[in-house]
Amino acid sequence: MRVALGVSYRGGGYNGWQSQPGGRTVQDALEKGLSAFAAQPIRTMCAGRTDAGVHGINQVVHFDTEVEREPFSWVRGVNRYLPPDIAIQWSRFPGDAFHARNSARGRRYAYLLLESPVRPAIESGQCGWFFRPLDQAALEAAAARLIGEHDFSSFRSSECQAASPIKTLREISVQRRGAYWRFEFEASAFLHHMVRNLMGCLLAVGSGTRSADWVSDVLAARDRKVAAPTFAPDGLYFLGPTYDAELDIPRHVAALDWLP
C-alpha cells in the first residue's frame, strides 16, 4: 500500500532534508521514526528537498509498505518516535499511481524577513534579517520582471542537479506587517538555492542598491556570477506542493496559520 504523509519541521537543527552518510537530516529522523513504528525499514520520497536551515510546513512524502494502519495511526503513532521539531500532520492512501514529486503540479515557498537595525533574538533562526529600509513598490517592480517561463541559470546553485534551468515562476507576492515582510513564491518547480538567490536580488532592488531593470539584466545573463549573493536560509519555508484536486492531498496545515 502506498502511504502519503504531510510533514512539518524546523530546519535549523538539520543538514537539510536529504539523507546523508554522516549527516543529521530530516529524512533520517523521519525514516527512523517510521521504521520504528512499522517494525520494518521504510524509505521515503519527498515532494521537494530543502537545504540546511530551511523549514518545512507541508512537506509531502510517500512510501510503500505492507503494514496496514488507520490514517490517524500513521500520524499519532509515528509522531511518538519523532523529535519535537518534526511532526506528521496528516496521512492519506492516494493509490499506487501517486508520486510525491512527479505528481506535483507546482510548489510554494515563503520567506519571512525582519527589517530592523537590530538583529532578531526571539525569532532567531525563524526569519531572515535585513537592516536597511525596504521600499515595497521597488520590490514589486523587481518581482514582476521574474514572472513567467525563463532560464533561471543566474539564480541556480553550482550544485544544482536539475535537468533544466527553465522553470515557470507563476507568482511572487510581497506583504508587510509592521517590521516583518512575507515574500511568497509559486512555481512549477525550483532550482537549488533559487528562492534564496531571488531574495538576494529582490532585496538589492528594494533597498535602492540596484534598479528593477537590473533584475531583467541578471535574468538575461544566465550567469550566477552577475546576481546578488545567496540570502540566508533562516526565513525560508517550504509551504508545500500542489496536486490535482482528485488526489485529495491537503494544502492547509495548522502552521500556515502561525506564519505572519
HELIX and SHEET records of a PDB file:
HELIX    1   1 GLY A   11  GLY A   13  5                                   3    
HELIX    2   2 VAL A   26  ALA A   38  1                                  13    
HELIX    3   3 PRO A   71  ASN A   79  1                                   9    
HELIX    4   4 GLN A  136  ALA A  144  1                                   9    
HELIX    5   5 SER A  153  PHE A  155  5                                   3    
HELIX    6   6 MET A  194  GLY A  206  1                                  13    
HELIX    7   7 ALA A  212  ALA A  221  1                                  10    
HELIX    8   8 ARG A  224  VAL A  226  5                                   3    
HELIX    9   9 ALA A  245  LEU A  247  5                                   3    
HELIX   10  10 ALA A  255  TRP A  258  1                                   4    
SHEET    1   A 4 MET A  45  CYS A  46  0                                        
SHEET    2   A 4 HIS A  55  ASP A  64 -1                                        
SHEET    3   A 4 ARG A   2  TYR A   9 -1                                        
SHEET    4   A 4 ILE A  86  ARG A  92 -1                                        
SHEET    1   B 5 MET A  45  CYS A  46  0                                        
SHEET    2   B 5 HIS A  55  ASP A  64 -1                                        
SHEET    3   B 5 LEU A 236  THR A 242  1                                        
SHEET    4   B 5 GLY A 106  GLU A 115 -1                                        
SHEET    5   B 5 GLY A 128  PHE A 130  1                                        
SHEET    1   C 7 MET A  45  CYS A  46  0                                        
SHEET    2   C 7 HIS A  55  ASP A  64 -1                                        
SHEET    3   C 7 LEU A 236  THR A 242  1                                        
SHEET    4   C 7 GLY A 106  GLU A 115 -1                                        
SHEET    5   C 7 TYR A 180  ALA A 187 -1                                        
SHEET    6   C 7 ILE A 166  ARG A 177 -1                                        
SHEET    7   C 7 GLY A 148  ASP A 151 -1                                        
END                                                                             
